[in-house]
Amino acid sequence: MELEQFIRPSNLKPYTGNCKAKDYRNIQEGLLVPPVPIGKRAVAFVAREIAAVQQARIQGKPEAEIKKLVLQLVEQRAAGAQ
């Protein structure tokens, strides 16, 4: 089992290039994976999921495909928890 790396919301900008508000808008629009809880009052993003979304953007994938990718990543996350 490989240990997941986390990115705290305050450290996400170098990965996405967006301000925190834009990242959370992208989450609401299904264009970015939501963070996971890592404590009672703390959340973080899974680094490999952020990398997958950014790779899709680099490849020029349309928003519809990025939304599908985000859904797949969230479903995989849920399936892995079982």
Long-range contacts (C-beta under 8 A, 24 or more apart in sequence): 4-46, 4-47, 4-48, 5-46, 5-47, 5-48, 6-36, 6-38, 6-44, 6-45, 6-46, 6-47, 7-44, 7-45, 7-46, 7-47, 7-50, 8-42, 8-44, 8-45, 9-35, 9-43, 9-44, 9-45, 12-45, 12-50, 15-50, 15-51, 15-54, 16-50, 16-54, 29-67, 30-67, 30-70, 30-71, 31-63, 31-66, 31-67, 31-70, 32-70, 33-70, 33-73, 33-74, 33-77, 34-74, 36-77, 46-77, 49-73, 49-77
